[in-house]
Amino acid sequence: MKRIYTVSLFILIMITILTPITKAHANNQTYRLLLELHTSASEFEQEVIRDFPNVTVLERFDTLLNGIALEGKMTQLERITEHEDIKQAYPIMTYSVTPEKLKLIETSDLPLQKNDGQLSYTGKGIKIGVIDTGIDYTHPDLEKNYRGGYDLVDFDDDPMETTPEQGMPTIHGTHVAGIIAANGAHQGIAPDAEIYGYRALGPGGSGTSIQVIAALEKAVEDGMDIINLSLGNNVNGPDYPTSIAVNRAIEHGISVVIANGNSGPDDWTVGSPATATDAISVGASTQAYQEPFLIEPIKNKTIPLDPITNAMEWNLNRDYPIISGVLGTEPLPDATGKIVLFQRGEIPFQEKITQAKKANAQAVLIYNDSDAPIEAGIESTIDIPAAFIKREDGEWLLAQLQHQPKLWLSTSYQHHDNDVASFSSRGPVTSNWQIKPEIIAPGVDIISTVPEGYASLQGTSMAAPYVAGALAVLKQAHPDWTPGQLKAALLTQTDFLPNQEPIDQGMGQVNVQAALDTPIIIENSLLNLGWMEDKIEHRTHRLKLTNISDQPVKIQFKRPLIETGIRWTLPKTKTIAPNQTSELDLSLTVRPDQLTDGIHQNYLEMTIDEQIFQLPYLFVNQTASFPKVAGFEMEPSLKEEQIYHLRLQLAEASERVTIDLYDPVTFTYLGQVFNQEQLEAGLLEVDLDLSKIELKDFYLINVSIEKDQQTDYFQQILKP
């Protein structure tokens, strides 16, 4: 962020730097604030109406958030924020950015429908709230299922996506809604579910934490069965306000599905609200796919292919000769049965491929004219295979053509198994050391609805709504199940990926049909065993297994391999009668001094009748390389100049935390604004007074965290 005091949650398919329009204290302008209160929101509303008749009450919140949204002149709002019952004031920011051009997919190029009738349930009657950038409810594939919602950016009942006239246009919420419940040319997982839109993210896909919490509250009040949040931040901690609000929503009987984040593949990259203890946090998988590449047989040269966006997929299955088309600026001779090689430049890719098509070519290669990757594509599909190749590969082929006028290329295909996407954020969560994600779903090259058509996007933003749709199908089949039972059923019947760790995949990839057919539900299936540091540590984890079939089931555990410092005590073989529930204790004894420091994770193998289940477990031994600070946010006070409200997520208890300011250019020390001892792990919120610090255009903020004779540092730039 250019201005780090903006409290922002970003949609998880893009990184966009936004500059808030400055909210100077101009007396004649109208502003909006969200106020978090110590007192009753309804009583405070009456005070505002009585004492400030020119201030408009936009909305009152009293379910997950105790607060009120106001609109008025800054002088009036400043007076209101001085009230003793104000816990915190959050400015509702607006943004000014340049819109991006959107490449659409033609209806004829849509893939097979996601729910093609194989599932016996379609989510009928299930209400799903999409907290996102809004929804284009006029889209022909969404208008049948759209039922309403609310706009927490403009505070009205029209949660439409941001249009170009309003700022940087958005498409994300419409794409997410289509994955869940599109019902037209494209179909979602639950095509008969009812969709509600809650616009918490404005122009460019950014919004405040408080807007997301307020959107959660509206969704709860509107009686949603399921809420999807394909958004997040970089705060790896369980007690961030958005995570707490999610847990409260689940207490109201609502299933909440959250994208795990796109900051992988490093550990500790999951962010709030996916860190919420009771939510279903979803990572992204690639799905199995075939990757084509070229081989020149004489020199045994392998040439990787890079797909061109909107171009026809490379599908050659025999050898073809290759010819040079140079830049494509001149008409080509007859190229029947040949691959045409073009150099990038002079004319658009579309024109090059069209030239080859007119010459009856079999396929097209375009080689780069630099080492920088090509990120562009073509506007519309041409029915001829085409791909990019690297500059060195293109130049090598041209050199070979000078000596071999007839150079042949063959196509080979490498099979890639389903895998966790490299961008998918990994766990665990700091402070409570939970395994996140808990489940994964397809999140790469996902085609869905967008304003004016369809587009392919990727990210855990696309994986989460897949799971939300699966929940809707399961909820229709079992309307009386609690959010905990629905979550347990999905996690019980996943497709386990054998080469992935627990913090990569949780229980595995979602399998909707298997969840519908499951004979048993395993609750509390992820073994989060915590922090180990004493001489001997004992942990007991309790599984709850419910047999929902009409036949008895037999439970057995495979004895894990013996490891130094680790000893498991597992239940003996047990039979659970039909429609009965049984609780089983799994005990672990650890001697930390006999183990290496850091994360220890693996799986326990359990067999139910003939089906094998892999139960992930994790504990942290003594110390680990987790981020000591996450979610550093500062925002200016509306009451006093040079006062800033700081939120700082501390991953562990600290002996001392200090905050110092420096000149970011000369590194001149400017002063200390915070110094406190013996701080607990969790969210630190404090007001910082910069009034005695020399005024600068920018400050370098240095946070020092001391524990066990070790100091960790965290730096951030602040623009006042």
N, C-alpha and C positions, 0 to 999 in steps of 0.2 A: 504494500500500500504506500502511496506517496505521502499520505497523512495518517500516521499510525494510530491516532486517537479515534478513528472511526471504528465502531464496533461492527464488524462485518462477518457474515456467513456467506460463502461463495458456493454457487452451484458447482457440482463436482465433475464437470466435463471440461472446464476451461480455467485458465488463470488470466484475469483481467485486472489491469491496474486502473483504478478509477480515482478521479480527483473530485472531492465534494465541492459544490458551489459554496463559497464562504458565506456563513450566516453572521454577518456583522451585526452589531447592536443598532440596527437602523429602526428608528421609532415608527416610521410610517409603513413598514412592511409587516406582513402577516406570517407567523411561524407556527409550527406544530411541535408539541412535546408529548412524550409519554412519561407520566409520573408514577413511580412505584411508591406505595403508601404504607405507613404504619397503622393507619386507622381504617375504618370502613370506607370502601370506595363509594358507596351510595350516599353516606353522610357527607363525605368530602365533596361529592358532586353538588349536593344541595347548597353547601357553603359557597362554591364557585358561582353557581347560578344566582345566589343572593347578592354576593359582594362584587362580582365582576360580570355584569349583564352583557358586556360587549365581547366576552370570551365564549367561544362555542365548545360545548362538550361533544367530542366526536364519538367516544366510545367509553364504556365502563367495563372493567374486568374484575371478576371476583371468584373465579373457579380455580385456575392454576396460578394466576397472577392477581395480586391485589393492587389495582392501579386504575388510571384514568388517562385518556388521550384528550388533549386540548388544542384549540386553535385560537390565536389572538395576536395582538401587538406585543412586541418583545418587552416593552416596559411593563405591560400587565402580567405577562408570563413570569418575568423576573420577580415581581412582587409575590406571585403565587408560590414560586419555588422557595421563598423564604419561610414558608409555613413550617412549623415544627413537626407536622405529620408527614412531611415529604421524606421518604427514604432515599430516593435517587431520581434525578431528572435525566431523561434521555432525549436528545434532539433527534427529530426525524429528518434525516438527511435526504437531499435530492442530488442527482448526479448528471453531469453533462459529458457525453462521450460520443465518439463517431461510430455510427452503425456499420456493421459488417454485411457483406453481400452473402446471401444464402444460396447454396447449390441444392436444387431440388431433385428428387428422384421421380421419374415418370410412373404413373399408376401401373403401366404394363410391366414394369421392372420389379414390382413388389414380389417378395418371396412367398412361399407357401404360408398360409395363415397359421398363427401360433396355436390356436385352439380349433383344430379341424374336425371337431365332432368326436374325437376319441375319448375325451373326458365326458363323464356322465353328468357333470355339474358345470355350470357356467357363471357362477357368482350371482345368480338372480336374487334380487332383493337385498343384497349386501351393500351397505353405504361405505364408500371409500373417500376419505379426504386427502387431497393432494396439496401439501404445503410446499409452494414452489414459486415460480415466476408468473403464475396465472395460467389460464387455459384458454385457447382459442375454441370457445364452445360453439362457434359457427362451422367448424370443420365437419364435413359430411360424415366422417367416421366417428365423431364424438357427440354430435348434437342430440342423438337419440338417448344417450345415457347420461348426459349432463343434467344435474338437478339444481345447481345453485352454488352458493359459496359467499365469500367476503374478501374485500380488498383491504389489507392492512397497511398498504402504502398510501392509497388515496382515501381510505376510510369511507368506502361505499360498498354497495352490494354487486359490483361489476368487476369480478376478478379476471378481466381480459389481460392477455400478455401485453407487455409494453410495446407500443407502436413507434415507428420512426419519428412521429411528431412529438413524442414524449421523451425521447432520448434514445439511447442504444436499445434497439428492439431485442426482444427475447423470444426463444422458441422452446426452452427447456421443459417447462411445465406441460406443454402440449405433447411433447415427445414422451414424457413420463406417463401422462394420462393414457396415451395410445397403447403403451406396453401393457398397462393394466387392463384396459377395457375398451379399446377401439372396437367398433362394430360396424364394419362396412367393407370397402375393398381390402382394408387391412383389419385384422382382428387381434385383440389382445388375449391375455391368458384367461380373463374372466369377462367375456364380451357382453354379458347381461348385467354386470354390476352397475350400481349407481355411482356416478362420479360427482364430487363436489370440489371446487377449486378455492384455495385460500392463498391469495397473492401476498406473500411476505417478503419477496425479493423484487426490487424495482428495476429501473433501467440498468442494463448490463448484467443483471442477475445478482445484485448485491443488496443486502438489507441489514438491519440491526438485530442483535440477539433478542431484544425485547419484542420486535415485530414477529419473530418466529414463535416466541412464547405466547404472544397474543393470538396468533393464528392457531396454535394448539388449543388455546382456551375456546375460541370460536368453534373449532371442530368438535371439541368435547360437548359443548352446549348444543350443537346441532345433531348430536346423537350418532356420530360416526361409529361404525363397527371396526374400521381399520383406518390408520393414518399412515401415509407415506411421506418421508422426508428425504429427498435426494439432495441433501445439502449438508454443510458442515464447516468446521474451522479446524485450526491446528492445536486446539487445547486437548492434550492427552491427560484427562483427569475425570473421575466419575462425578464430581460435585460441582461442575460448571452449571450455571443457571438453566441452560437449555436441556442438559441431561437430567437435572432434577425435575423440570417441568414434564419431560417425557415420562419419567417414572410415575409422576402424579396422574398423568393421563391414563396410564395403564391401570392404575388403582381404580379408575372409573369404569373399568371393564372394556377398554379399547386396546386392540393390538396395534403396536407402533413398529413400523419397519423403517430402518435408517441405512443409508449408504455409508460404507465403512471409510471411504476416502480414497483419493487418487495420488497418494504420496509415497507409494511403495517403490521398490521392494524392501526398503529398510524396515527393521523392527521399530516398534514404538511410534508408528506413524498414524495410528487411528486417532481421530479427533472427535470432539463433542459435536452433536449429541449422540453419535454412535457409541460413545463410552457409557451411555446410560445402562445401568445394571440390568434392567428388566426388558429392554428393547430387543428386537431381532436385528442384529447388525450384519450387513450383507457385503461380502467381497465379490469380486468379479472373476469369472472364468473365461477362457478363450473358446471353448468347445473344440472338438476334434476337427482338423482341417488338412487339406492337401496343399503343399507349397510347391509351385512349379519353378524349375530352373533349367537353363540351357546348357548343353554340352557340345563342344566342338570336338569330334572324335579323334581327329588326327593328332592334335596337340594335347588332347585330353583336358581341355580348358573348360572350367565350370563358370557360368555367368549367372549370378542371382538376378531375379526379376522383382521389380517394385510395381505393384498394381497402380494403374491410373484411375483416379476417382471418376466414376460414371462411365469408364470404358468397359467394353465387354471383357469378361473373365478369360484369362489365358487358358485354352483348352485343347492345344494341339497334341496329337497322339502318334505322330510319325515324323520322319526327317523331312526338312524343307531347305532349299537353298536360300541364301540371303543376298540381297543387292543393296547398294547405297542409293538413298534418295536425297543425299546432301541435306540441304535445309528445307526442301519441300516447296521452294518458291517457284519451281518450274514443273510443268506437267510431266508425269512419269510415263515411260514406255509400258507396254503390257507386262504386268507383274503376276500373271496367273500362277498360282501354286508357289509363290515366293514370299519370303519375309522381307519387308522393306525397313532399312535402317536409316533413321533421320538424326541429324544433329539438332539439339535445342537451339532456338533463336530465330530472329527475323519475323516469323509468323506464329500465330497461336497453335497449340497442340491440336486443337480441333481441326484446323485447316490441313495440317500435315496428315492426320489420320484420314480425313476426307479425300485427300489426293490419292492415298494408297487404296482406298476403297474404290475410287473411280477407275484405278488401274487394275482392279480385280485381284489385289494382293491377298495372301492368306492371313497375314498378321503384320503388326507394326512394332518396331522397337524405336525408342527415342533415347539417345544418350545425352547425358548432361554436359554442359559446357563449363562447369565449375565443380568444385568439391562440395559445395553447399547442397543440402538435400532439396529435392523438388517437392514443394508442398501444394502446387496447383493441380488442377485436373481439367476435365472438359465439361462443357455446359450441358450437353445432351448425349445420350448413348448412341454409338454407331456400331452396327452389328459386324464388327471385326475385332479379334483379340488385339490388345495393345498393352504395352508395359514400358516402364522406364528401366534403363540400365545405367551403371556408373560410367563416368567419363573415361576412366582407364580401360573399361571393357569395350566401350564403343570405339575408342581409338585403336585398340588391339584388333578388333574385327576389321576395321578399315585397312590396317596394315596387312592383314592376312589376305584381304581381297585384292591387293596389288600383286600378290604372287599366285593366288589361286582364284581365278575368275569365277569358278563355281565352288563356293564354300557352303557346306551343308551344316545344319544345326539340328540336334535332336532335343526333345523335351523330356525331362524326367520329373517325377513328382515325389516329394518327401512327405510322408505322413506324420502329422503332429498329433499326439494324443491331447485330450482335454487337459488343460493346465490352469493354474491360477495366473491371471494376467499380471505382468510385471508391475504395472502402475497401481495395482490394488493395494491399499494400505494394510499393513500388518499390525498385530497387537504386540505385546499385551497392553492393558491399560495400567498406567502408573497408579500408585497408592493402594489399589485393591488387587492388582496383578491378574485381572480377569483375561480370559481368552477372548479375543475379538479379531476377526469376525466369527460368528457362530455358524454361518452357513454361506455358501457361495452360489452364484447364479450367472447365466450368460451376460456378459457385459462388453463384448467386443463386436464391432460392426453390427449394431442393432438398428434395424430400420423401423421407424415408427412415424406417427403423425407429427407435423409441424404446421404452423400457419401457412396456408396456400398449398399444402402438399405433403410430402414425405421426405425424410432425410435419414442418413445413417450417422449415429453417434456412438461413442464408446465411453465407458466409465462405470464406476460402481453406482452412479446415478441411474444407469440402465438396468443394473442387476437388482437393485432394491425393489422397483415396481414389479419385476418378474415375481419376486417373493410375495409382494402385496397381492398380486393377482392370484397366486397359489393359495394364499390364506383365504381369499374370498371364496374360492372353490371349496376349500375345506370347511369354511364357516357355513356355507349353504348346506353341505352334507351333514354337519354336526352343529346346528344352531345353538345348542345349549352349552357347548364347550366354552370354557374360560379362555382368556388370552394365553394363560400358562399352558393349558392343554393343547391349544392350537399350535403354539410354538413348539411344544414337545413332540407333537405328531410330525411336524415338518422336519425337525432335527433328528427324530428317530429314523426316518426312512430317507436317507440321503445316499448319493453315490459317492463312496469314499475314493479319494484320489491317493494312490499308494505312495507317491513320491513327494507329498506335501506335508509340512509340519502343521501342528495344531493352530499356530498363530497365522498361518496362511489360509486355511480352509475351514477351521472349526470342525464341525461334524462332516462336512463334505458338500457336494452339489445337490441342490434341491431336486426332488423327484416327486412331482405332483401326484401322479397315479399311484406310486408306492405309498405315499402318505394317506391317500384315500383308502387304500386297501390294507393298511397296517393292522395286524392282529393285536399289537401291543403299543403302549405309549411309555416312553422312558422320560421321566421328568428329572431335571437337574443332571443332564447327561455330560456336561463339561465339568471336569474336575479342576476347579480353581483352588489351588492348595496354598497360595500365599507366599509369604517371606520366611525364609529359614535362616536363623543366625545363632541359636543357642547350641549348647554342646550336643544335645539330643532333642530332636523335634518330632512330635507326634501329630498327625492330622487324620481326621476321619471324615469321609465324604459319604453322604447318604443319597442313594438312588431311590426313586419312587417309580415302580413299574406297575402298570395297570393292564390287565388282560381284557381287551374289549371283544375278544372272539368267543365263540361258543365251544371251544375246545381247550383243555389244559395245555399250558406251555411250560417247557423245561428250560431253566436258566443255568448256564455253566460259565465259569471263567477259566481262561487259559493262564497258567502260571507264567508270569513274565520272567525274562532272563535275569539271572542273579547279577546284581551290580554292587560293587563296593560302596557302602554308605547308604544304600537304599534297600528297604525291606517292605514288601507288600503283604498284607493279611487280607485275603479275599474270601467271600462267602463260599460255602459248599454248594453243591448242586441243589437246586430248589425248584419245585413245581408250583405254578400259580394257577389256581382254578379259574374257570370262565367268570368274567365280570367281577374279578377280585383284584385288590391292590396289595402289593407287598413292598416293604422298604428294606433295602439291603445296605449294609455298612461296608465301605471299602476303606481300609486303614493303611496308612503309610508312616513308616519310621525313617527318619533321615538323620545322618550324622554329618552335619555341614562341613566339618574339618576334613572329611575324607573325600569331598567332592570339589570339583572346580567351581569357581565363582560364576555367577550369571544365570541365564535361563536354562532350566532343565525341563524338557517337554518330550512327550511321546504318547503312545496309545496303549490302553488296556484292551485286550480282546475278550469279548463276551459273545457267547453263542446262545441264541434263543431258538429252540428246536434245531433247525439246520441252517438258520441265517446267522451270519457273522456280523457283529457290530464292533466298531473301533471307537472306544471312548477316549477322547483327548484329555491329557492331564498336563499341568504346568505348575512349577514353583520357581521362585527366584532364590538362589543360594547366596546369602551374605551380601553381595553387591552385584550390580549390573550396570551396563553403559546406557542407562536410560536418560532422557533429557531431564535435567533438574528443574528447568523452568519451561512452562508452556503457556501460551495464551496471553502474552504480554499485550495489554491494551490500555490506552490512555485517552481520555476525552475531557474537553475543557468544561469547567464549571460554568453554569449560567449565572451564578450568584456573584462571583468575584473573579476579577482578572488575575491571570497567572496562577490560578488554582486548577489542578488537574486530578481527575479521579482515576486511580490506577487499579487494574485487576491483574493479578499475577498468580498463576497456578503453580504451587510448589509440590513437587512429586514426592517429597519425603520431609520429615521433621528436620529442622535446621537449627543449629546453635546460634547463628547470627545471619541476618540479611541486611545489607546496606545498599543504598542507591546513590550514586554519584553522577554528576554532570560534567561533561568535557566539551570543549570546542571541537567539532568533528574535523576541522581543517588543520588546526595547529596542535590539537590534543592538549590545550591548556586546561588545567583543572579549574572548574568554576564553582564547585561547592557540593556539599552533601545534603540530600533532601529526605533521606529516610535511614534510620538505624534502629533495629529492634532485635532483641535476643529471644531465643527459645520459641520459635514459631512452629506450629503444627503443620503437617502436610495438608494440602487442600487449597482452597481459593482464598487468596489474600486480597482484600479490598481496602484501600486507604486513599485519603486526599493528600496530594503533594503540593507544597507551597513553593512556587518558583519566583515569588515576588522579590526575594533578596538576591536572586541570581542575575548576573549581567545579561541584559537582553540580547539575544542572538536570533538570526534567521533560522538556525537549526541547532539542536543539541544532540550530543552523543550521550545516551543514558547507559551507564554501566551498573549492572546488578551483580553483587558479590554474595555468594551463598557459602557459608562456612559450616563444616561438620567433620568431626573426627580428624582434626588437623589438616583438612583438605579444603581448598577453596575453588569453587566453580564460578565461572563468569558468563554473563549473558549481556550482549550489547544490542541496542536499538537506536534508531534515529527518530527524533521528534521534531516536527515543524510546528511551532506555536501558532 
